[in-house]
Amino acid sequence: MRTILIFLSLVIIAIISIPLYGVVWILGKINPMLMHRFSQRIVKIVFRFWLFLAGTRYTVIGREKVPTDEPVLYIANHRSFFDPILGYAFVPTPTAFVAKDDIKKIPCVAQWMYFLNCSFLDRNDVKSGMEMIKKNIKLVKENKLSVCISPEGTRNSDDTLLPFKEGSFRIATRTNCKIVPVCYTNTENIFEAHLPWVKKARVTMEFGDAIDTSSLDRDAKKHIGETVRQIVQDMYDERRK
């Protein structure tokens, strides 16, 4: 029943979104940041509604640790399709997410992600990865937007995180923005653990302490991916106790 309700709400939201597209386009011509903030507000409301329909009970920890007066790079583990839904519902800064290329096929969702400056990554195309990094460096530097990426590269159902792809961290090391570790716990129990049905689950989203990349030496920057991976792994292990 929850799965059907979410699907029906997507259809209704897609219809309601049609006139809103014009409003967002006008805002973009006036002020791109205003367009982003308006779009993120809409998406936040919709995603919180979907979490409600899914019967998801969530605990969000550490939001006060996130610097809100500057862009940051959120580095998150990836366990579920619902991770970015939970993420956009609770990130405290204007943020662009990096998503896999397949998301572009979802009507309505893809359009709102476009308004939010999100990047669509083809994991089998090296050039696509390089262009994604360049785009997001520019978003941080020029647009002052935060970026969220899951450097495992794919959903992972194991309790041990996959290696983090170091290339993702260039967004931080080349802009000197802070890195904020993010840990999702139990989100796979909303959907992936019992495909194709959405079921009630209790999940956690935790923000870790911000890491100031401007103070790191060359060697620390070279291995920052493994350092952050271990931080997120420790957060995950603590919440799984």
Secondary structure, DSSP 8 states (H G I E B T S, - for coil): -HHHHHHHHHHHHHHHHHHHHHHHHHHHHH-HHHHHHHHHHHHHHHHHHHHHHTTEEEEEE-GGGS-SSS-EEEEE----TTHHHHHHHH-SS-EEEEEEGGGGGSTTHHHHHHHTT-EEE-TT-HHHHHHHHHHHHHHHHHS--EEEE-TT-S---SSS-----GGGGHHHHTTT-EEEEEEEESGGGTTGGGTT----EEEEEEE---B-GGG--HHHHHTHHHHHHHHHHHHHHHHH-
